[in-house]
């Protein structure tokens, strides 16, 4: 897996610009596990701050404010077809792809997906670890279902 810029990062930056956030504030990976991105609200005008959430919502993004930061996530990114194509050729990514191809109805824990998406922007090792954890959780869920 190689480090890459997620396409939805550009989507958020464009929405911030359309909301009038000029200059567009830095968009960071959220430190909150339940969120994907965060931006510093102190760097956004009051007008842009009020214009952005409705714009983001219309594009499928949920936003929440915490400690002066606006956190963002989109449930559309939770489906494997949105992020599986971004995975590299590593062993863990291949295992995850195989498991999901054999059991297409499996849905990973959203927290694990956010962790994976953040890791994809970080480095190969982080992405492989995130794939391993996601694969482990899905395999455990399958074993639990088989025992019922």
KADAQUI-V24226 format. One record per helix or strand of 2 or more residues. SS is the DSSP state (H for helix, E for strand). FROM is the first residue (numbers start at 0). TO is the last residue. If there is no record, write none. Layout:
ss:SS from:FROM to:TO
ss:SS from:FROM to:TO
This chain:
ss:H from:6 to:17
ss:E from:26 to:28
ss:E from:36 to:39
ss:H from:40 to:42
ss:H from:45 to:57
ss:E from:61 to:65
ss:E from:68 to:72
ss:H from:74 to:77
ss:H from:79 to:85
ss:H from:90 to:101
ss:H from:109 to:119
ss:H from:123 to:146
